[in-house]
C-alpha cells in the first residue's frame, strides 16, 4: 500500500504564512495562492513540524479521533498528495 511508503517520511511545511479564522486554516503558498484548510488538514499541518514522521502523526490522529486505521491511512494519502500538489507540504 502507498501509506507504507509514506509512513516513515517527515512532512515539512512549505508555505509563506498561515492564519486561523473560525476553525479554518488560511495558508498562503509560495506562489501567493491562498488555500483554506479544514480542521483535519489544519491539525496535520500543526503536527508537521519537520521532526515527526507521517506514522507519528497518524498515531496522534488515532489517539484523538474515533477513526478506523485503514480509512485514516487512505485519507492521509489523499490529503498529503493534495497538500504537496498545492506546494503547502513536502516530504523528506
C-alpha angles and dihedrals in degrees: 000000000000093000092065088061091050097043097086096038119109113229115217125190116239108183134112101235144341139205134184117228120176094330094315121110112220113203130188109209124212090264088056092249113146119227129187115214127196122233094269094054090041091055090049091051090048091055095043096090097148095258105071129069128236086252090056090051090048089056091051089052091049090050093049104037135044097238136136111255096228092048090050091051091052091049091048092054091052094043095047091049090050094047091048092049090053090048092240095119139028130191124225 
